[in-house]
Amino acid sequence: PSWSGDSHRPNVHFSMNSNTISNCNINGGEAVIVLSEGKTNDIQNNSVYFDPKIEKGRAFHFFFHRGCVFKNNYITNAKYESGCGVCFNKIGPGTTNLQISDSTFSNCKGDAGGTFYLPEVDFDLVLTNLEFELCKNYYDTKSSDMISIDFTIPSPKLELRGCKFSYIESNSNGGSGIGLMANKLQELI
């Protein structure tokens, strides 16, 4: 995904806590449930459910990952080319690193970075208590990683702490059975 300009709403803080969103789709269109241009985002304790019959639906799309807290969210039946569960566009102007934990992606489907797309990561990343269940990549593309993380620092470290992967289907070019593609990775913990 690409965007024009460097900052859209540089002083906006977006918060979304304890919401349930079900079957909010666009007939024949591409449903993006939450699109945030905020400098910082606090997204906690939410559930997004798509009807399994939809053709396209993305739960969360953030312009920036710096300054984002994404905790205890549950996403079901999302389908999109890239980042159907959560998609970030760039690092952004925030002052704290992305915190992502305690979230579930269930029956999510997509292409490159199909379920989780995170570019421009300039710090060692820890993903804590994330669950990917019944997720699948489309097989008709050259790059079908379920989780795509693009590091911009040399020799980054990625730690998967307490994560669970069950009933995953991926044709990841990186050769990973869990569909993980993290470039420049020095260490996976």
C-alpha positions in Angstrom: 0.0 0.0 0.0 1.2 3.5 -0.7 0.1 7.0 0.4 0.9 10.5 -0.7 2.4 13.0 1.8 4.3 12.3 4.9 1.8 13.0 7.6 -1.9 13.1 7.3 -3.2 14.1 10.8 0.0 14.7 12.8 -1.7 15.7 16.0 -4.6 13.2 16.1 -4.7 10.4 18.7 -7.1 7.7 17.8 -8.5 5.4 20.5 -10.8 2.4 20.1 -11.6 0.3 23.2 -14.0 -2.6 23.8 -16.1 -2.5 20.6 -17.8 -5.3 18.7 -18.2 -4.9 14.9 -20.1 -7.7 13.1 -21.0 -8.1 9.4 -20.2 -4.5 8.4 -19.5 -5.2 4.7 -19.8 -3.3 1.4 -21.6 -5.3 -1.3 -19.3 -5.8 -4.2 -16.7 -3.5 -2.6 -13.7 -3.5 -0.3 -14.6 -3.0 3.3 -12.0 -1.5 5.5 -13.5 -1.3 9.0 -11.0 1.0 10.7 -8.8 3.4 8.8 -6.7 5.6 11.0 -4.5 8.5 9.9 -3.7 9.4 13.5 -0.2 10.1 14.8 -0.8 7.5 17.6 -3.4 4.8 17.9 -4.6 2.9 21.0 -6.7 -0.1 19.8 -7.6 -2.5 22.6 -10.3 -5.2 23.4 -12.1 -5.1 20.1 -13.7 -7.8 18.0 -14.2 -7.5 14.2 -16.2 -10.2 12.5 -16.8 -10.4 8.7 -19.4 -12.7 7.1 -17.4 -15.6 5.6 -19.0 -15.0 2.2 -17.5 -11.6 1.7 -15.0 -11.1 -1.1 -12.8 -8.4 0.5 -12.6 -7.1 4.0 -9.8 -5.6 6.1 -10.2 -5.1 9.9 -7.6 -2.4 10.8 -5.5 -0.1 8.5 -3.1 2.4 10.1 -1.0 4.9 8.3 1.6 4.7 11.0 2.9 2.0 13.4 5.1 4.2 15.6 3.0 5.1 18.6 0.5 2.3 18.1 -0.8 0.0 20.9 -2.7 -3.0 19.5 -3.8 -5.3 22.3 -6.5 -7.9 22.9 -8.2 -7.7 19.5 -10.0 -10.5 17.8 -10.4 -10.6 14.0 -12.5 -13.2 12.2 -12.9 -14.0 8.4 -10.9 -11.0 7.0 -9.9 -11.3 3.4 -7.6 -8.8 1.6 -4.5 -8.8 -0.6 -2.2 -7.5 2.1 -2.8 -7.1 5.8 -6.4 -8.3 6.1 -6.2 -8.4 9.9 -3.9 -5.4 10.4 -2.0 -3.3 7.9 0.4 -0.5 8.6 1.8 1.8 5.9 4.9 3.4 7.4 6.8 4.1 10.5 5.2 7.5 11.3 5.9 10.4 13.6 5.1 8.8 17.0 7.7 8.5 19.7 7.2 4.9 21.0 7.6 1.6 19.2 4.7 -0.5 18.2 3.2 -2.7 20.9 1.2 -5.6 19.6 0.0 -8.4 21.8 -2.8 -10.7 22.9 -4.7 -10.7 19.6 -6.3 -13.4 17.5 -6.5 -13.7 13.7 -9.0 -16.4 12.8 -9.9 -17.6 9.3 -8.0 -14.7 7.7 -6.9 -15.0 4.1 -4.7 -12.9 1.8 -1.6 -12.6 -0.4 1.8 -11.0 0.5 1.5 -10.1 4.2 -2.0 -11.5 3.9 -2.9 -11.3 7.6 -0.3 -9.0 9.1 1.6 -6.4 7.1 4.3 -4.2 8.9 6.8 -2.1 6.8 9.7 0.2 7.9 10.5 -1.4 11.2 13.6 0.3 12.7 13.7 -1.5 16.1 13.9 -5.1 17.4 10.3 -6.4 17.5 8.5 -8.5 20.1 5.1 -10.1 19.1 3.5 -11.4 22.3 0.6 -13.9 22.6 -0.6 -13.6 19.1 -2.8 -16.4 17.7 -3.2 -17.3 14.1 -5.7 -20.0 13.5 -7.3 -21.3 10.3 -5.4 -18.7 8.3 -4.6 -19.3 4.6 -2.7 -17.5 1.8 -3.8 -17.4 -1.7 -1.7 -19.6 -3.9 -1.9 -17.8 -7.2 0.7 -15.1 -6.4 4.5 -15.2 -6.3 4.7 -13.9 -2.7 2.3 -15.3 -0.2 3.6 -14.7 3.2 0.9 -14.6 5.9 3.0 -12.3 8.1 5.2 -9.7 6.4 7.7 -7.6 8.4 10.1 -5.3 6.6 13.0 -4.3 8.8 15.0 -1.2 7.9 17.8 -1.7 10.4 20.8 -4.1 9.9 20.7 -7.3 11.9 17.2 -6.9 13.6 15.8 -9.4 16.1 12.3 -10.7 16.1 10.9 -12.4 19.2 7.7 -14.4 19.1 6.7 -14.8 22.7 3.7 -17.1 23.5 2.4 -17.0 20.0 0.2 -19.8 18.7 -0.1 -21.0 15.1 -2.8 -23.7 14.3 -4.2 -25.0 11.0 -2.2 -22.6 8.9 -1.8 -23.0 5.1 0.9 -20.9 3.5 3.1 -21.1 0.4 5.6 -18.6 1.9 8.5 -17.8 -0.3 10.7 -17.6 2.8 10.0 -21.3 3.3 8.4 -20.8 6.7 5.6 -23.1 7.6 3.9 -20.4 9.7 4.0 -18.0 6.7 6.5 -15.5 8.3 8.6 -13.3 6.1 10.9 -11.0 7.9 13.7 -9.5 5.9 17.3 -8.8 7.1 16.5 -11.0 10.2 19.6 -11.6 12.3 17.9 -13.5 15.1 14.5 -15.1 15.6 13.7 -15.9 19.3 
